[in-house]
Amino acid sequence: MDFPSFLTSLGTSFLIFVILMLLFAWLSRKPGNSVVYYPNRILKGLDPWEGGSRTRNPFAWIREVMSSTEQDVIDMSGLDTAVYFVFMSTVLGILVLSGLILLPLLLPVAVTDDSIKSSVTNSTTQVAFSDLDKLSMGNVKEKSPRLWAFLAATYWVSFVTYYLLWKAYKHVSELRAEALMSPEVRPQQFVILVRDLPNLPKGHSRKEQVDSYFKAVYPDTFYRSMVVTDNKEVNKIYEELQGYKKKLARAEAVYEQSKQTGKPEGTRPTVKTGFLGLVGKKVDAIEHYNEKINELIPKLEAEQKVTLREKQLGAALVFFSTRVAAASAAQSLHAQMVDTWTVIEAPESRELIWTNFKIKFFQRQVRQYVVYIVVALTILFYMIPIGLISALTTLDNLKKILPFLKSVVKMKAVKTVLEAYLPQIALIVFLALLPKILLFLSKAEGIPSQSHAVRAASGKYFYFTVLNVFIGVTIGGTLFSTFKSIQKDPNSLVTVLANSLPGNATFFLTYVALKFFVGYGLELSRIVPLIIYHLKRKYLCKTEAERKEAWFPGDLGYGTRIPGDLLIVTIVLCYSVIAPLIIPFGVLYFALGWLILRNQALKVYVPSYESYGRMWPHIFVRLIASLLLYQITMIGFFASKKFYYSPFLIPLPILSLFFVFVCNKKFYKSFAHTALEVACRELKETPNMGHIFRSYIPLSLSSEKFDVDQSEDDALSQASRSVSMV
């Protein structure tokens, strides 16, 4: 990409961002849009604007975000969100401290050399350079003493990263401990998940087996157990019942609305009884839905009893009367054999993946390896189309494949815009197809909680993006453009790939700029959710529940957001010394991200679970992976420059591995388990164990006719006396 195209890309991206920011300032002041721009505050019963929408400064949100504290984020969106901002601020610190040294040191060293002129005349490696490449390490001659500055810079970036990551790990560890020491009663701190129950003794039920075992081991603190059941059928009936209740509420709302707009007695809505309500006999909708509900309620109750008594699985939730007992049990070995009585801390009730509880120990191990193989194959097979996309979306290649485009591409304005945006947009759209597949595969491993599945999918997505976007684009584009040269001289492959790194920096500069200007502009303005909400509200929503469902924002989406951020970290780190000009773009990305996403966390997104910072060790490991890739890239690049002292960089990857080893030994166990010194803190009130127990009963196994006392004293205890329970 030439310099004018780069400036066009940057300028238009910035212009789009300014337009979207002004749209946000205007649209967010409209009272009718408050549920789109302030849903988190509304759900917590707070005033969306804190002073009124009319008199409010349209840019007051920036001041509010800058003045917000970490505790404000925790109060509004939970500890996981606060940990995400620790990650953002840590990376921002790494890039700022790196840039303060690298930019004034390396840019003058690079720009005053003239290696590019000699490279252009090399007939073997026909690599195109632009004016931007003169600011990179590629402009420094081979064996030049100037390379010492770049070698020292490589060490500087590494040590800054070590220092700030250590501080961040310690800080997040303290945040997690503080949250878990809270005097508030949190149900999950009193529960453990037990899987891989042994075969039933003759004449005993699962309930009796679990109760007798844990009463013997924890006679003073064991409260009761809840044996997990196969809820497939009861869930199906429950969901059907809830569907008819929603349809009934909608039909009643339509009927009430007709009284106001038509006849005083109103017009009763009708529905066809056939497939999807499109065919069949036309009947009164309210009466029809009431009949269906009355049919399903006894059917649900009957299936609940069958499920409680006859569909018990080899897993259970065990409840303790103290936090210390539950924390101690969760990290204890309960059987000599590793595949029997396996125990972990129970996740929150809202994030349990019930269908995975029944999967046995060795089956989980096999599934995990199978999923790893499938993901590895996915990465390899995706690399081919992504490599082709990066190569084919260049204008020169498009003109060869589609000759009719030649006349269009000759237009200067069209050429500049296409060259600036086409490859990046094609890449972003292509990547959008993948996350759901990876989440499905992660759940298929047998993971018991949604937060753990999201972390696992996030890790897979990160390695995918690094291998396919960063490495795939770099290698794929280079091989495609220099194939004939490599074919003539195969030994030049390494040199060609090394020399292509500075040339690819411009692509990644525009990629990062597009991500933070356009991506964060769309995030702040929320144009798409706003349009969807108003369309649904006008044409589809009839009840208050439907309107809430239309504007409910969901969570921050860590499964895709964190890998996307880590990809930017990887790109910026790997090019920080080779092409230091990328550092300000990385700083802008994380500074804007911190500002805009903090606003969204405080006012928009609603967390769907709370894992108390357990995502941090996963983020940390992938940050180290990015650092290792950076260090290995620099070793290879220095070697391609035939710098005799490049072996001086070999200790860096070893040091990184040692650093991650020390951090894991010091900090990781407190994330895998709750420390007993944390769990032993006093509570401000005696926990209501009945309430804690009921919070874990699946919705499909509780109904209006099974009230609280009956479900505990009758249904559950009866199941204990006969065969089993929930």
Secondary structure by P-SEA (a helix, b strand, c coil): ccaaaaaaaaaaaaaaaaaaaaaaaaaaacccccccccaaaaaacccccccccccccccaaaaaaaaccaaaaaacccaaaaaaaaaaaaaaaaaaaaaaccccccaaaaaaccaaaaaaacccccccccccccccccccccccccaaaaaaaaaaaaaaaaaaaaaaaaaaaaaaaaaaacccccccccbbbbcccccccccccaaaaaaaaaaaaccccccbbbbbccaaaaaaaaaaaaaaaaaaaaaaaaaaaaaacccccbbbbbbbccccccccccccaaaaaaaaaaaaaaaaaaaaaaaaccccccbbbbbbccaaaaaaaaacccccccccccccccccccccccccccccaaaaaaaaaaaaaaaaaaaaaaaaaaaaaaaaacaaaaaaaccccccccccaaaaaaaaacaaaaaaaaaacccaaaaaaaaaacccccaaaaaaaaaaaaaaaaaaccaaaaaaaaaaaaaaaaaaacccaaaaaaaaacccaaaaaaaaaaaacaaaaaaaaaaaaaaaaaaaaaacccccaaaaaaaccccccccccaaaaaaaaaaaaaaaccccccaaaaaaaaaaaaaaaaaaaaaccccccccccccaaaaaaaaaaaaaaaaaaaaaaaaaaacccccccccaaaaaaaaaaaaaaaccccccccccccccccccccccaaaaaaaaaccccccccccccccccccaaaaaaaccccc
